[in-house]
């Protein structure tokens, strides 16, 4: 009986030891997996930091190259803009001189005609106000502008001014408006008739002659306008001596193209050569730390693989040796210890009885 008890306890001790060893291995596996996550994250952060450092450095270097060339291009473009402005000014000056030259005869003729009209009016003792556009619009309207001036005068004298005066009268009454209009007709109409009798009727032939001369001036002005528009629309710029400006503009345009080509070449060289050098320099500085973390990560992964294999082996061993006899319920070191205590205390002679004894208090409860 004593030998049997000893064997039973030895069996339980072996089972408990095997389960405790299995637990230790599982705990080690848990810790290894925690370490794997920790080291893996650290490694990932290091790699990401290196990548961001490379990207930031490359971007700044690329921007520095671009900004350097763009500054030169801005200077050249500013010079080009000024050169084009100078050319435009020179062209406009040339056009003005050409217009002045080609319309000189017409302008001189108009000046002579105006002087002739003034001389004629002096000889005939005609007032100077008769040689105005407004006078001819009132007494000899012929063209659209003069007719419009005539209508505006009628509007002002016989509508705007009388109505404005009426609005200034306190306690206005319709009779006041009638009186104001009567005065307006009397005053402005009287002035018109007076001027007509003193000038138009008295100097009709001279004024008609002046009318013809003013029409001639107007015709010349139309010719001047046509010549001006023709010159402004003329695409031929050879007569303006713009070659030096065109040469300067061409030189600056070529300079801008050269700078753009140099910029592109520098950027291509940067992308193909310098970028790799920068990347290698940063990577070489971070390589020891990354290699260390990578090696540690590999070691942990290897340990996890080995531990998983060990757990599998011990699980199979425990299952084959002890699970069939103890059952799943008692595959626990503490419960096995409880069974051992029951056997040692004499309450059970074997493991099966110990299991029954262990269940008994629970059943009673």
Secondary structure, DSSP 8 states (H G I E B T S, - for coil): -HHHHHHHHHHHHHHHHHHHHHHHHHHHHHHHHHHHHHHHHHHHHHHHHHHHHHHHHHHHHHHHHHHHHHHHHHHHHHHHHHHHHHHHHHHHHHHHHHHHHHTHHHHHHHHHHHHHHHHHHHHTT--GGGGSHHHHHHHS--SHHHHHHHHHHHHIIIIIHHHHHHHHSSS--HHHHHHHHHHHHHHHHHHHHHHIIIIITTTHHHHHHHHHHHHHHHHHHHHHHHHHHHHHH----GGG--HHHHHHHHHHHHHHHHHHHHHHHHHHHIIIIIHHHHHHHHHHHHHHHHHHHHHHHHHHHHHHHHHHHHHHHHHHHHIIIIIHHH-GGG-SHHHHHHHHHHHHTTS-SSHHHHHHHHHHHHHH-
